Amino acid sequence: MFEKLIIQKTLRVPASAGTAGDGAPVARQLDAALLDVGFSASRALLEHIGALAPAPAMDLAATVVSAVRELVGDHVQHNAYFIGFPDEVPDTVEFWTDRLRAAVPTGGGTATEAQLRDAVASGGLNLLDLPAYGAYQHTYAELLAAHDDLITAAGDRVTLLRLGDAADVEAARLYLALAGSATPHGEADLAILGELAVACVDGAQPAEIPVRENRAVLNGIRLVLGRPLVGVDTTTDVLRLACQVSGGDASLVAPTRFRAFRRPERRMLLAALNEVVRASPDKLGDVVRHAERWKRLGERLHPHEYDRWPHAQEVFAVARGERRVRTIAGRAEAAIRAGAVGRAAAVLSAAPGLLLRSADRLLRLAPASERTAVVEAVTGALGSASGRVLLSLREHVDNRLTPASARMYASRSRNAWVGPDERPPLPAGLVAELSSLLDAEITARLPALRRPLMVDPAVLDVALPLSGKATEGGFAVLPRGSRASVSGELLRFFTYWRQRSRRTDYDLSVLLLDDRFHSAGQVSWTNYRHDGVVHSGDVTDATNGATEFIDVPLTARGHYVVPQVNIYSGESFDEVAESMFGYQTRARDQLGAPFDARTVRARSHLRGQGRVALPMVFARNEHGWQAVWLHLYLRGMPSFNRVEGNTFTTADRVRALMQRRHLTVSYLVDRWRAGGEVTMWNGRLPDEPVTFVGIDAPEGLPDGSEAYTLDRLSELIPE
C-alpha cells in the first residue's frame, strides 16, 4: 500500500514479489512511458520488471508511472485560457474591449466606444463576469491539437528511478529515517510519518527520536493502539501528544480543541505525566508557558479521579495558579532586568538550547566586565545542544557583522515579518571566536566517513535543511535560501488549483525588480505582456481544476523575477482540494503544449497560511540566472489580492532573504575537507566505493558506495 508513497519520497521502486515470467515487453513500454514524463529507469529496475510475469509487471509499471506523474504535476490536465499561448495572447486593452463589446447589448450591431464608456460609467458591469471571461472556451484536447509536439532538447530533465528492496523493507527504512530525523518535518512528511507509524508500530524503532513533534506523532499512534509511549521526558511532550491525537497542532503554535479521551488513554497520559514530574520536579516549570491549554486538557483527563498519580495532579495545580513555580526563562529575565547578564547566562546554562538561542541578546546586553562570563557559558553549552541548534547559531553569527538592510523573521507557518534591523552588530573578534568554537564542535560531531567523499558541485548551494517547516512538499523542492542554476532560454511558471466547495480564483503573477529591489514592472491578469513576459490568461473558476502560465524569457531586463500566486477570491491554500506551483525551462524553439512534464524542473505544493504565496525568486548574476527558494506567504487581504497591492511587501522580503547568508552544504563539505579526502564530481564514475553527496546520484556507483541525495540531506545534520 506504500509503493507509490515510497517512489515519490525516495525515487526508489519497491521490488515486486510477483511471480516470475517474461515481462520484457512491459519493461520496454515502461521505459518509453517514463521518458515521456522526464524519468528513466535504472538497468536493475528494468531487469527486475522484465523478469516478472506480465500481470505483476504491468501492475508495478502502472504504479511507477502514476507515482511519477503525480510527482511532477502531470496527473492533471493543464489547460490554458488562450489556446495559442504563448504566441496568440492579445493586448490586454484590446482583450477587455472585446469582452465589453460582447456584454453591451446593441440590438445586433457592434457597440461603439461611446456605448462602452457609458456601460462602464454606469457601474452595472462586473468585469470578471463578462461573457466568456475566466472560463475555458476550448477543451484540453483542442489545446493539444493546436500545438505541435515538443521538440526534445539536450537540457530536458531526466530523473533516474532505482530498484529498491521489498515494499515492507523500504517502508521500514523510510519510517526509521523520518522518525529518527534530527530536524523537524513539514506537514507533508509528518503525515507520511503518521501513515508509516501505523504499519511499523510493532517493528524496529529508532534508537532516538530527537524531534519532539515526531515523538508526538508516533506516540499518538501508540496511545490509540494501547502501546507503551516512547521518549516522553517533559510535561510538554504529554501536551503535544494530547494535541496530536485530538487532530490539533503538535507544535503548539495553533490552539487545539481537545477530544474526549477513553479511560485507558487518560490513564496512559496521566501515568506519563506523573513519571516525568516524579523524576524531575523542575519540569513543572514548563507548564506555565501553556497554562491555559493545560486547564482545558485537565477538563478532559479528570486528574482528580486518579489519586495514585499525585505528581500528575501537580501539573494542573500549577496551570490553575494554585502552585507557583519559577521557570528558567523567568529567572533569567529577572536577572537581566537587574542588570546581571552574567548571572542570567548561568541560569540559562541549565537549558543549553535556550541559552544558545539567547546568546546574541546576552552578548549585546552584557557589559564588558561580564562578556567573558557569557562567552564561557555559551562555550560550556555547545557540547549539550543539538547539532541543529549549533548550525542555526553558526548561520546567525555569520550575519551579525553588519546590520541587515531589513530584518526578516519567518514563522513556522511560513508567514514573514520584516522590519528594520536596529540591533548593533557583534564585534568582529567575538564573531570570529564564536564561529571557531562552533566550527570545532560541529566538525567533531559530523559522521565519520569510511570512504572518500565525492560531491556534486550542484548541491553546494543547497541550504542545510535545518527545519522542514521552512519548505513545502513536492518534486525537486529545496530548503529556503537554496540556490540552483537555471539553464535554457525561457522560464515558464505554472500554478494549478482545484476548488473544493466554492468558486475559487487564484491569480499567477510575476513582479520584476531591479538591482535595488525597486519595481521594474509586472505581468498578471491585469497586464498580459511586459518586456517579453507573457501571461496565459485569467481563469476564475476551478471546479474541474484550472492552470495559469507565465513565460519569462531569460533576456528580460529585470534583475529579480518574483512569481507569486494571489488568492483573488474563494478558498485558501490549505482549503482547496489541490494546489501547486512549479517552473519549467525551455528553449525557444521547443514548441509543445504549455505544460510538458519533461521540462518541469521543480513542483511544490501550496499549503501555507496566507493569501499570497511567494514560492521562489529568480536572480540574475554574472554567471546567469539562479532559482532561490523562498517558501513564504503574505497575509494579504481576505479577497481581491493583486500583485499591484503587495509590491513593497514582496520586495522587502525578497531583499531580506537575498541578502542573508545561509549555511549550505558547502559548509559541511569544508568541515569534512579539513579531515579527509574530498573530490568534486566531474561526471566520471569513481573506481572505488565513495560517499556521494548530490541532488541526485549517478547510476553505476561502485558497490559499497553510499549516496546522500536530496531526500537524505537531513541525515547529514549532526545530532
C-alpha positions in Angstrom: 0.0 0.0 0.0 3.0 2.3 0.4 4.6 1.7 -3.0 3.6 5.0 -4.6 4.5 7.0 -1.4 8.0 5.4 -1.3 8.6 6.1 -5.0 7.6 9.7 -4.6 9.6 10.2 -1.5 12.8 8.3 -2.3 12.8 7.8 -6.1 13.2 4.1 -5.3 10.8 1.5 -6.7 10.0 -1.3 -4.2 10.7 -4.7 -5.7 7.7 -6.8 -6.5 7.1 -10.3 -5.0 5.1 -11.3 -8.1 5.6 -14.5 -10.0 8.4 -14.8 -12.5 7.9 -14.7 -16.2 8.5 -12.7 -19.3 7.8 -9.1 -18.6 10.3 -7.7 -21.1 7.6 -6.1 -23.3 6.2 -4.3 -20.2 9.7 -3.1 -19.3 10.2 -1.6 -22.7 6.8 0.1 -22.5 7.6 1.5 -19.1 11.0 2.8 -20.3 9.2 4.8 -23.1 6.4 6.0 -20.8 8.9 7.3 -18.2 10.9 9.2 -20.8 7.7 11.0 -21.8 7.5 12.5 -18.3 11.2 13.1 -17.8 12.2 10.0 -15.9 14.3 6.9 -16.7 14.5 3.5 -15.1 17.8 2.1 -13.9 19.1 -1.0 -15.6 18.4 -3.0 -12.4 14.8 -1.8 -12.3 14.1 -2.7 -16.0 15.7 -6.1 -15.5 13.5 -6.7 -12.4 10.3 -5.8 -14.3 11.4 -7.8 -17.3 11.8 -10.9 -15.1 8.2 -10.7 -13.8 5.2 -12.3 -15.3 3.2 -9.9 -17.5 0.4 -9.3 -14.9 2.6 -8.3 -11.9 5.0 -6.5 -14.3 2.1 -4.4 -15.6 0.8 -3.7 -12.0 4.3 -2.4 -10.9 4.8 -0.4 -14.1 1.4 1.3 -13.7 2.2 2.2 -10.1 5.5 3.7 -11.1 4.1 5.8 -13.9 1.2 7.0 -11.8 3.6 8.0 -8.9 6.0 10.0 -11.1 3.2 11.7 -13.0 1.8 12.9 -9.7 5.2 13.9 -8.5 5.7 16.4 -11.4 2.1 17.5 -11.7 1.3 15.6 -14.8 -1.7 13.8 -13.3 -4.0 16.7 -14.1 -4.8 18.5 -17.4 -3.1 21.9 -17.6 -5.3 23.8 -20.0 -4.6 27.5 -20.8 -7.2 30.2 -21.2 -5.7 31.5 -24.5 -5.4 28.4 -26.7 -2.4 29.6 -28.6 -0.3 30.7 -25.6 2.3 32.0 -25.7 2.1 33.1 -29.3 -1.6 34.3 -29.5 -2.1 36.3 -26.4 -3.9 39.5 -27.2 -3.1 43.0 -26.0 -4.7 43.5 -22.6 -6.7 46.6 -23.5 -7.9 45.0 -26.8 -9.0 41.9 -24.9 -11.0 43.8 -22.3 -12.6 45.9 -25.0 -13.6 42.9 -26.9 -15.2 41.3 -23.8 -17.0 44.6 -23.1 -18.4 44.7 -26.6 -19.8 41.2 -26.1 -21.5 42.3 -22.9 -23.1 45.6 -24.1 -26.5 45.0 -25.9 -26.8 46.8 -29.2 -29.7 45.1 -30.9 -27.4 43.0 -33.1 -24.8 45.6 -34.1 -21.4 46.4 -32.7 -21.1 48.6 -29.6 -19.5 52.0 -30.2 -16.8 53.5 -28.0 -19.3 55.9 -26.5 -21.6 53.0 -25.6 -18.7 51.1 -24.0 -17.8 54.2 -21.9 -21.4 54.6 -20.8 -21.7 51.0 -19.8 -18.5 51.2 -17.7 -19.5 54.5 -16.2 -22.9 53.2 -15.2 -21.3 50.8 -12.7 -23.6 48.0 -13.8 -20.9 45.7 -15.2 -18.7 43.3 -13.3 -15.6 43.0 -15.4 -15.0 39.5 -14.1 -18.5 38.3 -15.2 -18.2 39.4 -18.8 -19.2 36.9 -21.4 -16.6 34.1 -21.9 -14.3 35.6 -19.3 -12.4 33.4 -16.9 -13.8 30.1 -18.3 -12.1 27.9 -20.8 -13.5 28.3 -24.3 -11.9 25.1 -25.6 -11.2 21.6 -24.3 -7.9 20.2 -23.3 -7.9 18.0 -26.4 -8.4 21.1 -28.6 -5.5 22.8 -26.8 -3.2 19.9 -27.6 -4.3 19.8 -31.2 -3.5 23.4 -31.6 0.2 22.8 -30.6 2.9 20.9 -32.3 4.8 18.2 -30.4 7.6 19.2 -28.0 11.0 19.1 -29.6 13.3 17.4 -27.2 16.4 19.2 -26.1 19.6 18.1 -24.5 18.8 20.1 -21.5 15.5 18.5 -20.7 15.3 16.9 -17.3 15.8 13.1 -16.9 15.4 11.9 -13.3 16.6 8.4 -12.5 14.4 5.8 -10.7 16.2 3.0 -8.9 15.2 -0.5 -7.8 14.7 -0.8 -4.1 14.1 -3.7 -1.7 10.7 -5.2 -0.9 8.0 -2.8 -0.1 7.9 -3.7 3.6 11.7 -3.2 3.9 11.5 0.2 2.1 8.6 1.3 4.3 10.5 0.4 7.4 13.7 2.2 6.2 11.7 5.3 5.4 9.9 5.1 8.7 13.2 4.9 10.7 14.7 7.8 8.7 11.7 10.0 9.3 11.1 9.1 12.9 14.8 9.4 13.8 15.4 12.6 11.9 17.4 15.3 13.7 15.4 18.1 12.0 11.7 18.9 12.2 9.4 17.8 9.4 6.9 19.9 7.4 3.3 19.0 7.3 3.6 16.6 4.3 6.4 14.5 5.9 4.6 14.4 9.3 1.6 13.0 7.5 3.8 10.4 5.8 5.3 9.5 9.2 1.9 9.0 10.7 0.9 6.6 8.0 4.1 4.6 8.3 3.9 4.6 12.1 0.7 2.6 11.9 2.3 -0.1 9.8 5.6 -0.1 11.7 4.4 0.2 15.3 5.4 -3.4 16.1 8.6 -3.4 14.0 12.1 -1.9 14.6 12.1 1.5 16.3 14.7 4.3 16.0 17.3 4.3 18.8 16.5 8.0 19.4 13.7 10.4 18.4 15.3 13.8 18.7 12.4 15.9 17.4 9.5 16.2 19.8 6.9 16.6 17.2 8.0 13.3 15.7 7.5 11.8 19.2 4.0 13.2 19.3 3.1 11.6 16.0 4.5 8.2 17.0 3.0 8.3 20.5 -0.3 9.3 19.1 -0.5 6.0 17.2 0.8 4.1 20.2 -1.7 5.8 22.5 -4.7 4.8 20.3 -3.3 1.2 19.9 -2.6 0.9 23.6 1.2 0.5 23.1 3.7 1.9 25.6 4.7 5.5 25.0 8.3 6.3 24.0 10.6 9.2 24.7 8.3 11.2 27.0 10.7 13.2 29.2 8.9 16.6 29.6 5.4 17.7 30.6 5.2 19.4 27.2 5.7 16.1 25.4 2.4 14.9 27.0 0.7 18.1 25.9 1.9 17.7 22.4 0.7 14.2 22.4 -2.8 15.2 23.5 -2.9 17.8 20.8 -1.8 15.3 18.2 -4.4 12.7 18.9 -7.1 15.5 19.1 -6.3 16.4 15.4 -4.6 19.6 16.5 -1.2 21.2 16.2 1.6 19.2 17.9 3.9 22.2 17.5 1.6 24.1 19.9 1.5 27.2 17.6 -2.2 26.9 16.8 -4.9 26.3 19.5 -6.4 22.8 19.8 -9.8 21.7 20.8 -9.2 18.5 22.8 -11.3 15.5 22.1 -12.8 13.2 24.7 -10.2 10.5 25.8 -11.1 6.9 26.6 -10.3 5.8 30.1 -7.3 3.7 29.0 -5.9 6.8 27.2 -6.4 9.0 30.2 -4.5 6.5 32.4 -1.6 6.4 29.9 -1.4 10.2 29.7 -1.6 10.8 33.4 0.9 8.0 34.2 3.4 9.6 31.7 2.9 13.0 33.4 3.3 11.5 36.8 6.6 9.8 35.9 8.1 13.0 34.3 7.4 15.1 37.3 8.4 12.4 39.8 11.8 12.0 38.1 12.4 15.8 37.7 10.2 18.2 39.6 11.8 21.1 37.8 9.9 20.0 34.7 6.8 21.7 36.3 8.3 25.0 35.1 7.3 24.1 31.5 3.7 24.1 32.5 3.3 27.9 33.0 4.1 28.6 29.3 1.0 26.7 28.2 -1.2 27.1 31.3 -4.5 27.7 29.5 -4.1 24.6 27.4 -3.3 22.5 30.5 -6.5 23.7 32.1 -8.5 22.7 29.0 -6.7 19.3 28.9 -7.4 18.8 32.6 -11.1 19.1 31.9 -10.7 16.1 29.6 -8.4 13.9 31.7 -10.1 14.4 35.1 -6.8 14.1 37.1 -8.6 14.4 40.5 -10.1 10.9 39.9 -6.6 9.3 40.0 -5.0 9.8 43.4 -2.3 7.2 42.6 -0.6 9.8 40.3 -0.2 12.8 42.7 2.7 14.2 40.6 0.4 14.5 37.6 -2.1 16.4 39.7 0.7 18.9 40.5 0.8 19.8 36.8 -2.8 21.0 36.8 -2.3 22.8 40.1 0.5 24.8 38.6 -1.7 25.5 35.5 -4.5 26.8 37.7 -2.1 29.0 39.7 -2.6 27.1 42.9 1.1 26.4 43.0 3.8 28.8 41.8 6.9 27.6 40.0 9.7 29.7 38.8 10.8 28.9 35.3 14.3 29.1 34.0 13.3 31.7 31.5 11.6 33.8 34.2 14.6 33.6 36.5 16.9 34.7 33.6 14.6 37.6 32.7 14.7 38.7 36.3 18.5 38.7 36.3 18.6 40.7 33.0 16.2 43.3 34.4 18.5 43.6 37.4 21.5 44.2 35.1 23.2 40.8 36.0 23.6 39.4 32.5 26.3 37.0 33.5 24.0 35.6 36.1 21.2 35.2 33.5 23.6 33.2 31.3 24.5 31.0 34.3 20.8 30.4 34.9 20.2 29.5 31.3 23.1 27.0 31.3 20.6 24.5 32.7 18.8 24.7 29.3 21.6 24.7 26.7 19.3 25.1 23.7 17.6 28.1 25.3 20.9 29.6 26.2 22.3 29.3 22.7 19.1 30.8 21.2 19.5 33.7 23.6 23.3 34.1 23.0 23.1 37.2 20.7 20.9 39.1 23.1 23.0 38.2 26.1 26.2 39.3 24.3 24.7 42.6 23.2 23.4 43.4 26.7 26.4 42.2 28.6 28.8 45.0 29.8 32.5 44.4 29.0 33.1 43.1 32.5 30.5 40.3 32.0 31.0 39.4 28.4 33.7 36.8 29.2 31.3 35.1 31.6 28.6 34.9 28.9 31.1 33.6 26.3 32.2 30.9 28.8 28.5 29.9 29.5 27.9 29.7 25.7 31.0 27.6 25.3 30.0 25.3 28.0 26.6 24.7 26.4 28.0 23.8 23.0 28.6 20.1 23.9 25.0 19.6 25.2 22.9 21.4 22.5 21.7 19.6 19.4 23.6 19.9 16.1 20.6 21.7 14.6 20.9 24.4 17.2 24.6 24.7 16.7 24.2 25.1 12.9 21.5 27.7 13.4 23.7 29.7 15.7 26.6 29.4 13.3 24.4 30.8 10.5 23.2 33.5 12.8 26.6 34.9 13.9 27.7 34.9 10.3 25.0 37.5 9.6 25.8 39.7 12.6 28.9 41.6 11.5 26.9 44.4 9.9 23.2 45.4 10.4 20.9 43.9 7.8 19.1 46.3 5.4 15.9 44.5 6.5 15.4 42.0 9.3 13.0 39.2 8.5 11.5 36.6 10.8 9.7 33.7 9.1 7.2 31.8 11.3 6.6 28.0 11.2 3.5 28.7 9.1 5.9 30.4 6.6 4.5 33.9 7.2 7.2 36.5 7.2 7.7 39.7 9.3 10.1 42.3 8.0 11.3 45.4 9.9 14.4 47.5 10.4 17.5 45.9 12.0 18.1 48.0 15.0 20.5 45.6 16.7 24.1 46.8 17.0 26.5 44.4 15.2 28.5 42.0 17.2 32.3 42.8 17.4 34.3 41.1 14.7 36.6 39.4 17.2 33.7 38.0 19.1 32.1 36.7 15.9 35.4 35.0 14.9 35.7 33.4 18.3 32.2 32.0 18.4 32.5 30.8 14.8 35.7 29.0 15.6 34.2 27.3 18.6 31.1 26.3 16.7 33.1 25.0 13.8 35.2 22.8 16.1 32.1 21.4 17.8 30.2 20.8 14.6 33.2 19.1 12.9 33.6 16.8 15.9 30.0 15.7 15.5 29.9 15.0 11.8 29.5 11.3 10.9 32.8 9.7 10.2 33.3 8.8 6.5 34.5 5.3 5.9 35.0 6.1 2.2 36.3 9.1 0.2 33.8 11.9 -0.2 32.6 12.8 -3.7 30.4 15.9 -4.0 28.3 17.1 -6.9 29.0 20.8 -7.2 25.3 21.4 -7.9 24.5 20.6 -4.2 26.9 23.1 -2.7 24.5 26.0 -2.7 21.6 24.0 -1.2 20.8 25.4 2.2 21.1 23.0 5.1 17.7 21.5 5.9 17.6 22.7 9.5 13.8 22.6 9.6 11.2 21.0 7.3 8.8 23.7 8.4 10.6 26.1 6.0 9.7 24.2 2.9 6.9 22.5 1.0 6.4 19.0 -0.3 6.8 18.3 -4.0 9.4 17.5 -6.6 13.0 18.8 -6.5 12.0 21.3 -3.8 14.9 22.8 -1.9 15.0 24.4 1.5 14.5 28.1 1.9 17.6 30.1 0.8 18.8 27.3 -1.5 20.1 28.3 -4.9 20.1 26.3 -8.2 21.4 27.3 -11.6 18.8 27.9 -14.3 19.6 26.8 -17.9 17.6 27.3 -21.1 16.3 30.3 -22.8 12.8 30.6 -21.3 11.3 30.2 -17.8 7.7 29.1 -17.7 5.8 29.3 -14.4 2.6 27.4 -13.8 0.1 27.2 -11.0 -2.8 24.7 -10.7 -5.6 24.7 -8.3 -8.9 22.7 -7.9 -11.5 24.2 -5.6 -13.3 22.0 -3.1 -16.8 23.5 -2.5 -16.9 27.1 -3.7 -15.8 29.2 -6.6 -12.1 30.0 -6.2 -10.0 32.3 -8.2 -6.2 32.2 -8.0 -4.0 34.5 -10.0 -0.5 33.7 -11.1 1.6 36.9 -11.4 5.2 38.0 -11.8 6.8 41.0 -10.2 10.0 42.3 -11.8 12.6 44.0 -9.6 15.7 45.9 -10.5 19.1 45.5 -8.7 17.9 47.8 -5.9 14.7 45.8 -5.4 12.5 48.5 -6.9 9.6 47.6 -9.1 10.5 47.2 -12.8 7.1 46.1 -14.0 4.6 43.2 -13.5 2.6 40.7 -15.6 -0.7 39.4 -14.3 -4.4 39.2 -15.4 -4.4 43.0 -15.4 -1.3 43.2 -17.7 -0.8 40.3 -20.1 2.6 41.5 -21.5 5.6 43.4 -20.4 9.2 43.3 -21.8 8.6 39.9 -23.5 7.0 38.3 -20.4 3.6 36.8 -21.3 0.6 35.7 -19.3 -1.6 32.8 -20.5 -5.0 34.4 -19.4 -7.1 34.6 -16.3 -9.2 31.6 -15.1 -11.7 32.4 -12.4 -13.4 29.1 -11.6 -11.6 25.8 -10.8 -14.5 23.4 -10.4 -12.6 20.9 -12.5 -9.2 22.4 -11.9 -7.5 25.4 -13.6 -4.0 26.4 -14.6 -2.3 29.7 -15.4 1.1 30.1 -17.0 3.6 32.9 -17.4 6.6 32.9 -19.8 9.7 34.8 -18.9 12.5 35.0 -21.5 15.8 35.0 -19.7 16.7 38.1 -21.7 14.2 40.1 -19.6 15.6 43.3 -18.2 14.6 42.7 -14.5 17.3 41.7 -12.1 14.9 39.7 -10.0 11.9 37.8 -11.2 9.4 37.0 -8.5 6.5 34.7 -9.3 3.6 34.8 -6.9 0.1 33.3 -6.5 -2.6 35.6 -5.3 -5.9 34.5 -3.9 -8.4 36.8 -5.5 -11.5 35.1 -4.1 -12.6 31.8 -2.6 -10.8 29.0 -0.7 -7.4 29.4 0.9 -4.3 27.4 0.0 -5.0 24.9 2.8 -8.7 24.6 2.0 -8.7 23.8 -1.7 -8.7 20.2 -2.9 -5.3 20.7 -4.6 -2.9 23.5 -5.4 0.6 23.6 -6.8 3.3 25.8 -8.2 6.2 24.9 -10.5 8.5 26.0 -13.2 9.7 24.7 -16.5 12.8 25.7 -18.5 12.7 25.6 -22.3 14.5 26.5 -25.4 12.5 29.0 -27.6 12.2 26.6 -30.5 10.9 23.6 -28.5 7.2 24.3 -29.2 4.9 21.8 -27.5 1.9 22.3 -25.2 2.1 24.8 -22.4 2.8 22.0 -19.9 5.2 19.2 -20.6 6.5 17.1 -17.7 9.9 16.7 -19.3 10.6 20.3 -18.9 9.5 20.6 -15.3 12.4 21.5 -13.1 10.5 21.7 -9.8 7.0 21.5 -8.5 5.9 22.4 -5.0 2.6 22.2 -3.1 0.9 25.4 -2.0 -0.4 24.8 1.5 0.7 27.7 3.7 -1.3 30.1 5.7 -1.8 33.4 3.9 -3.5 34.8 0.8 -0.4 35.4 -1.3 2.3 32.8 -2.0 5.9 33.6 -2.8 7.4 30.2 -3.7 10.8 31.4 -5.1 12.7 34.2 -6.8 14.9 34.1 -9.8 18.0 36.2 -9.6 20.5 37.3 -12.3 24.2 37.3 -11.6 27.4 37.4 -13.6 27.1 33.7 -14.3 23.5 33.7 -15.5 20.3 33.0 -13.6 19.7 31.2 -10.3 16.5 30.0 -8.7 16.3 30.9 -5.0 13.7 29.2 -2.8 11.6 31.5 -0.6 8.7 29.3 0.7 7.0 32.4 2.1 3.4 33.6 2.4 1.9 37.1 2.9 -1.1 37.5 5.0 -2.8 39.6 2.2 -6.4 40.6 2.3 -9.4 38.3 2.6 -10.2 38.9 -1.1 -9.1 40.8 -4.2 -5.3 40.3 -3.8 -3.4 41.6 -6.7 0.3 41.9 -7.5 -0.1 45.7 -7.6 -1.1 45.7 -3.9 1.9 43.8 -2.5 4.8 45.2 -4.5 6.5 46.8 -1.5 6.0 43.9 1.0 7.2 41.4 -1.6 10.3 43.4 -2.4 11.1 43.8 1.3 11.0 40.0 1.9 13.0 39.2 -1.3 15.6 41.7 -0.3 15.9 40.4 3.2 16.3 36.8 2.1 18.6 37.5 -0.8 21.0 39.5 1.4 21.1 36.9 4.1 24.0 34.4 4.1 22.6 30.9 4.5 24.6 27.9 5.8 24.8 25.5 2.9 26.1 22.0 2.1 29.4 23.6 1.2 29.9 24.5 4.9 29.7 20.8 5.8 31.9 19.8 2.9 34.6 22.3 4.1 34.4 20.7 7.6 35.0 17.2 6.1 37.7 18.5 3.8 39.7 19.5 6.9 39.9 15.9 8.0 39.8 13.8 4.8 39.7 13.4 1.1 37.0 15.3 -0.8 36.6 15.1 -4.6 34.3 17.2 -6.8 32.3 15.0 -9.2 33.1 15.8 -12.8 30.7 13.3 -14.4 33.1 10.4 -14.3 32.3 7.4 -12.1 34.9 6.6 -9.4 36.8 3.3 -9.4 36.4 2.6 -5.7 33.4 2.9 -3.3 32.7 6.5 -2.2 30.3 8.5 -0.1 28.4 10.6 -2.7 26.6 13.8 -1.8 24.4 15.4 -4.5 20.9 16.4 -5.7 20.8 13.0 -7.4 23.2 10.1 -7.5 24.6 8.9 -10.8 23.8 5.3 -11.9 26.7 2.9 -11.7 28.4 4.0 -8.4 30.7 1.1 -7.3 29.3 -1.5 -5.0 29.7 -0.4 -1.4 29.1 3.3 -2.1 26.6 5.3 -0.1 24.7 8.2 -1.6 23.2 11.2 0.3 20.7 12.8 -2.2 18.0 15.4 -1.8 15.7 13.1 0.2 18.6 12.2 2.6 20.4 15.6 3.1 18.8 16.0 6.6 20.8 12.9 7.7 24.0 14.9 7.3 22.8 17.2 10.1 24.8 16.1 13.2 22.8 15.2 16.3 
